[in-house]
Amino acid sequence: MLASTARNWHSAPGHMGLRLDRKLLRTVMEKPPTSTTADSALPPVAPKVPVISRRELLHRLSPFATRSTPRALWYFFSDLALYAIAIAGVLFLPNLPSKLLSSVLAGLALGRLFSFAHNAAHENLAENRKLNRVMAYVAFTPFFYSYRLWAFEHHKWHHALLNDQKPDAYKPFSKAEFDRLPAWRRVLERFYRAPNVVGWGAYYLIERHFRTKIYPPEYVVGPYRRVAWINTAWLAAYAFLFGMFLIQAPAYSVNLTISESLALGFLIPFLVFEVADGFTLYAQHTDPLIPWFRDGGVNRDGPGRGDLLSVHLQVPLVYRWWSHETHAHPVHHLLPGIPFFRVKAAQQELDRLLGPWAIVRRLSLAWWFDTMRRCKLYDWDKHQWLDFSGNPTGPSLLPRLRALEALSVSGARTSDVDATTPAVSPCRG
């Protein structure tokens, strides 16, 4: 673990004070980061201001973590209705263009439903925790996600050990690891990390969805593996019934063959969902200023804080509404108990409190191409993003990590927010 330094933190009503070790701060800040010609486009790697502690952030933002059962039920039924209406358009609209549009909308509706299911699985929507789990179980089903497997990985690993060596979305290879891959897999990795849109969907479908979200992988063991298989059986039953529903569509729908029904009712919506899901997960935790950690010994109250390893991607209002504010993501990692219908205001307050330490980006072609150009491979020792030839594409993040270790006050530990991240238990739900 990076060397840590104690800090004196004192407060009075309406006031916080932080006395810094100036000699250490000067030593940290004077270490120049490795630079490239394009680094001027990036914010400072290690801003010369203190970073507010987790404990203080939790104190400031906890009022946003309030549930509402009426709003939870409204979004649950309305999100399911949006998907059902889109499928009805596939079945009953008269011509192919309108059916194709409905098919794409069905895929986008699945993405919206996933954001709802994510929040429900954190049990942050309704006051009744059992109701949250039931809604999550149902909402995950139309896009063939096992609630049990998602909860296992997400609560046990993703939130607790973000950007670590455990299985997780878009974990980068080192140059040596990439070179050891077979030729076909190197080509596939280049495709995944190219700005082609389809790569997001291909990555998530091949590397994550089939491997970790439908049937239990080998690392899911014991009682949880048994209940995960029950959830898999539930998904298989749904797939059979939905498949029969689409196969029979020519008998009751308008201008549809069996192949068209399967393509427009299942295949296209599923692929649109995979692209949207892959993009969301890429954008939430991939950035030239976001590091990855090899040994699991990172200080999770310092450089490994989830709010400092996540991107707040600013997107248009319609996208924000449709995605249930899924890109206001850093505050979600800080306090998962905040529901999506309160998370935007909480994220804005977090950005203000973090100041230059917050990683805030605006959705644009420039952001898209620059991030995908820089973030190909990762030097786990120098903490630096590389291209596929092994050339640095941005600054070393070591100065940032040292500064966070030195400036972070060991206030709240990860366990302080355990109450807002449901424990993984095979008996729940």
TIDO-212977 format. One record per residue (C-alpha): residue in three letters; x, y, z. Coordinates in steps of 0.2 Angstrom, whole numbers, plus 5000, padded with zeros to 4 digits. Layout:
BEGIN
AlaXYZ...
//
This chain:
BEGIN
Met500050005000Leu500650184997Ala501350265012Ser500050355022Thr500150505034Ala499050555048Arg498150715048Asn497350825061Trp495550865057His494550985068Ser492851055066Ala491651175074Pro489851215069Gly489951285051His491851265050Met493151125045Gly495051145047Leu496351035040Arg498251055045Leu499350985031Asp501150925033Arg501751055021Lys503450975018Leu502650815013Leu501450905002Arg502851004993Thr503750834990Val502250754983Met501850904972Glu503550934965Lys503750764957Pro503250804939Pro502150674930Thr502750594914Ser501950694900Thr501450674882Thr501050814869Ala499250784872Asp499250794891Ser498750984891Ala497050934887Leu496850844904Pro496550924921Pro497950924933Val498450744939Ala498650794957Pro497750964961Lys498651064974Val497151064986Pro496650955000Val495350814996Ile493850805008Ser493650645018Arg492450515015Arg491650535033Glu491350725029Leu490650675012Leu489450545019His488850675032Arg488550805019Leu487650695007Ser486750565018Pro485150675017Phe484950624999Ala484850445003Thr482950435006Arg481750304998Ser480050324991Thr478950174989Pro477650264978Arg478950334966Ala479850164966Leu478250074961Trp477850214948Tyr479550184939Phe479449994941Phe477749984931Ser478150124919Asp479850054914Leu479049884911Ala477649974901Leu478850064890Tyr479649904885Ala477949814883Ile477349964872Ala478949954861Ile478649764858Ala476849794854Gly477449914841Val478549774833Leu477049664833Phe475649774827Leu476249934818Pro475949904799Asn477649934790Leu479449884792Pro480250054796Ser479050084811Lys479349904817Leu481249934816Leu481050094826Ser480050004839Ser481349864840Val482749994843Leu481650074856Ala481349914865Gly483249894866Leu483450064874Ala481950024886Leu482949874892Gly484349994896Arg483250104906Leu482549944915Phe484349894919Ser484650064928Phe483050034938Ala483549854942His485249914948Asn484550034960Ala483249914966Ala484549784969His485449914980Glu483749924990Asn483750114988Leu482050144980Ala480650074991Glu480550085010Asn480249895011Arg481849795007Lys480949645001Leu479949744989Asn481549814982Arg482249634979Val480649574971Met480649724959Ala482549694955Tyr482249504952Val480849544939Ala481649694931Phe483249604928Thr482349464919Pro481849544901Phe483749564897Phe484249394904Tyr485249444920Ser485249344935Tyr484849454950Arg485849334961Leu487449334951Trp487349524948Ala487149554966Phe488549434971Glu489849524959His489149694961His489049704980Lys490449584985Trp491749644972His491349794961His490849914975Ala492149844988Leu493549814977Leu493349934962Asn494649934948Asp495649784957Gln496249624950Lys494549534952Pro493449504937Asp492649664932Ala492149764916Tyr493449834905Lys494949784916Pro496449824905Phe497849704900Ser499649754903Lys500849754888Ala501549594893Glu499849514896Phe499249584879Asp500749514870Arg500549344877Leu498749334870Pro498449224854Ala498349334838Trp496449314837Arg496149374855Arg497349524852Val496249574837Leu494749554847Glu495449674861Arg495849804848Phe494049794841Tyr493349814859Arg494349964862Ala494150054845Pro492850194843Asn491650094833Val490150084844Val489849904841Gly491349854851Trp490549904867Gly489149784863Ala490249644858Tyr491349664873Tyr489949654885Leu489049514876Ile490549404875Glu491649444890Arg490349484903His488549444900Phe488649264895Arg490149224907Thr489449304922Lys487649354922Ile486649194916Tyr487349044924Pro488549034940Pro490449044935Glu491648934945Tyr492049064958Val490249064964Val490248924976Gly489248854991Pro487448894995Tyr487449054984Arg487848944969Arg486248834972Val485148984973Ala486049064957Trp485548904948Ile483748934953Asn483849104946Thr484549034930Ala483148914928Trp481949064930Leu482849144916Ala482748984905Ala480848974908Tyr480649154903Ala481749134888Phe480648984882Leu478949074885Phe479549234877Gly480249134862Met478649044860Phe477749204861Leu478749274846Ile478749114836Gln476849124837Ala476749304832Pro476249274813Ala474649204820Tyr474149364829Ser475249514823Val475249624808Asn476449584793Leu477749484803Thr478549314798Ile479349204812Ser481149264807Glu480549444807Ser479749424824Leu481249344832Ala482449474824Leu481449624828Gly480649564845Phe482249484852Leu483849494843Ile483949684839Pro483349744856Phe484549624864Leu486049694854Val485549874856Phe485449844875Glu487149764875Val487949914866Ala487050034878Asp487649934893Gly489349914887Phe489550094884Thr488850144901Leu490050024910Tyr491550084900Ala491150274902Gln490850254921His492650194926Thr493750224911Asp494750384910Pro496550434908Leu496550494926Ile495750334933Pro497050204939Trp496850014942Phe497649914956Arg498549754956Asp498749694974Gly497149734983Gly498149834996Val497650004990Asn496850115004Arg495050115000Asp494850275010Gly496250365000Pro496750324982Gly495550184981Arg493950274985Gly492550234973Asp492050414971Leu493750454965Leu493850304953Ser492250354944Val491750474930His490350594931Leu489850604912Gln488850754909Val487550704896Pro485950794888Leu484350804898Val483450684888Tyr484850554890Arg484950584909Trp483050554911Trp482950404900Ser484450324909His483950364926Glu485450474929Thr486650324927His488050434923Ala488050534939His489050384945Pro490450444958Val489150484971His488350314969His489950234973Leu490150344988Leu488350314995Pro487450184986Gly485850214996Ile485450374986Pro484050324973Phe484150384955Phe482750504957Arg483850604970Val485650564963Lys485850714951Ala485750844965Ala486850734976Gln488150724962Gln488150904959Glu488550934978Leu489950804977Asp490750884962Arg490751054972Leu491450974987Leu492850874978Gly493251024967Pro494750984955Trp494850804962Ala493150764954Ile493250684937Val491950764927Arg491850744908Arg490550804895Leu489850684882Ser490550734865Leu491450654850Ala493150734856Trp492950654873Trp492450484865Phe493950484853Asp495250544866Thr494750424879Met494750274868Arg496350324860Arg497250344877Cys496450194887Lys497050034878Leu498349944890Tyr498849994907Asp500649994915Trp500149924933Asp501849974940Lys501950154934His500050174934Gln500050244916Trp498850214902Leu499650144886Asp499250114867Phe499449944860Ser501249974856Gly501650004874Asn501850194872Pro501150304886Thr499650404881Gly499550514896Pro500350554913Ser500850434926Leu499550434939Leu500850394953Pro500850584959Arg498950574960Leu498950424970Arg500350484982Ala499450654984Leu497750564988Glu498650455001Ala499450605009Leu498050725008Ser496550605012Val496050605030Ser495650435036Gly493850475041Ala492550355036Arg493050175031Thr492250075018Ser491249985032Asp490350145036Val489250135021Asp488949945022Ala487149985027Thr486850055010Thr487549915001Pro486549755004Ala487549605010Val487649454999Ser486649315006Pro485949164998Cys484349175009Arg483849345004Gly482449384991
//
